Amino acid sequence: MSRARSGKNGTTRVSSERMYEVIRRPVVTEKTTLGSEHNQVTFVVPLDATKPEIKAAVEQVFKVKVKAVNTLRAKGKVKRFRGQIGKRSDIKKAYVTLDEGHSIDVTTGI
């Protein structure tokens, strides 16, 4: 598996395969649409993705400038289906704050 590497000036480089692996899909909910008023976009990312890796991937894929990245791990819920107990997968979300003047339209494809 290829990981992110730091460059000479402290920036993180991500391979093109890893870029599209890091940004799995946008999260479109009421809460995330309210965040768009503050230049925030939310993505589902792999559990092993790091903040510098997420920042580099978003900047390279969408050609925007990222101000900050906040992440959270949501534990999977235990659910019942026809009497059988199962567990949903854990997911990791990345709240990406963009610099002023930059935006990402999540309703269109890449």
C-alpha positions as CSV (number, residue, x, y, z in Angstrom):
1,M,0.0,0.0,0.0
2,S,1.4,3.4,-0.9
3,R,1.3,6.0,1.8
4,A,1.7,9.8,1.8
5,R,5.3,11.2,1.9
6,S,6.5,14.6,3.0
7,G,8.2,16.7,0.5
8,K,11.2,19.0,1.0
9,N,9.0,22.0,1.9
10,G,6.8,20.1,4.4
11,T,4.0,19.5,2.0
12,T,2.5,16.0,1.7
13,R,2.5,14.2,-1.6
14,V,0.0,11.5,-2.3
15,S,0.0,9.0,-5.2
16,S,-2.8,9.4,-7.8
17,E,-4.2,6.0,-6.8
18,R,-4.3,6.8,-3.1
19,M,-5.9,10.3,-3.8
20,Y,-9.0,8.7,-5.2
21,E,-8.9,6.0,-2.5
22,V,-8.8,8.6,0.3
23,I,-11.8,10.6,-0.8
24,R,-14.5,7.9,-0.9
25,R,-17.7,9.9,-1.1
26,P,-19.2,13.2,0.1
27,V,-21.6,13.1,3.1
28,V,-24.9,15.0,2.2
29,T,-27.0,15.5,5.3
30,E,-28.7,18.4,6.9
31,K,-25.7,19.0,9.2
32,T,-23.2,19.0,6.4
33,T,-25.2,21.3,4.2
34,L,-25.3,23.8,7.1
35,G,-21.5,23.5,7.2
36,S,-21.3,24.6,3.6
37,E,-22.2,28.1,4.8
38,H,-18.9,28.1,6.6
39,N,-16.9,26.8,3.6
40,Q,-16.9,23.2,5.0
41,V,-17.3,20.0,3.0
42,T,-17.6,16.5,4.6
43,F,-16.2,13.3,3.1
44,V,-16.1,9.6,4.1
45,V,-12.5,8.5,4.2
46,P,-10.6,5.2,5.1
47,L,-10.0,4.5,8.8
48,D,-6.2,4.7,8.2
49,A,-6.2,8.1,6.4
50,T,-4.3,10.9,8.1
51,K,-5.2,14.6,8.1
52,P,-2.2,15.7,5.9
53,E,-3.1,12.9,3.5
54,I,-6.7,14.1,3.3
55,K,-5.7,17.7,2.9
56,A,-3.3,16.9,0.0
57,A,-5.9,14.6,-1.7
58,V,-8.7,17.3,-1.6
59,E,-6.3,20.0,-2.8
60,Q,-5.1,17.9,-5.8
61,V,-8.4,16.4,-6.8
62,F,-10.6,19.5,-6.5
63,K,-7.9,22.2,-7.2
64,V,-8.8,24.2,-4.0
65,K,-6.9,25.5,-1.0
66,V,-7.7,23.7,2.3
67,K,-7.5,25.7,5.5
68,A,-8.1,22.8,8.0
69,V,-9.1,19.2,8.3
70,N,-11.0,17.8,11.3
71,T,-11.7,14.0,11.5
72,L,-14.0,11.8,13.6
73,R,-14.4,8.0,13.8
74,A,-18.0,6.9,14.1
75,K,-18.4,3.5,15.7
76,G,-20.7,1.1,13.9
77,K,-24.1,0.4,15.5
78,V,-25.3,-3.0,16.6
79,K,-28.5,-3.8,14.7
80,R,-30.9,-6.7,14.5
81,F,-32.2,-8.1,11.2
82,R,-34.8,-10.9,11.4
83,G,-33.6,-11.7,14.9
84,Q,-30.0,-12.0,14.0
85,I,-27.6,-9.5,15.6
86,G,-25.1,-7.8,13.3
87,K,-22.8,-4.8,13.5
88,R,-22.4,-2.0,11.0
89,S,-18.9,-1.0,9.9
90,D,-17.0,1.8,11.6
91,I,-16.5,4.8,9.4
92,K,-14.2,7.9,9.5
93,K,-15.5,11.3,8.4
94,A,-13.3,14.3,7.4
95,Y,-14.7,17.8,7.8
96,V,-12.6,19.9,5.4
97,T,-12.6,23.7,5.8
98,L,-11.7,25.6,2.6
99,D,-10.0,29.0,2.3
100,E,-12.1,32.0,1.4
101,G,-13.1,32.1,-2.2
102,H,-12.8,28.4,-2.7
103,S,-15.7,26.0,-3.0
104,I,-16.6,22.4,-4.0
105,D,-19.9,21.4,-5.5
106,V,-20.6,17.9,-4.2
107,T,-23.7,17.5,-6.3
108,T,-21.7,17.0,-9.5
109,G,-19.2,14.3,-10.2
110,I,-15.4,14.6,-10.4
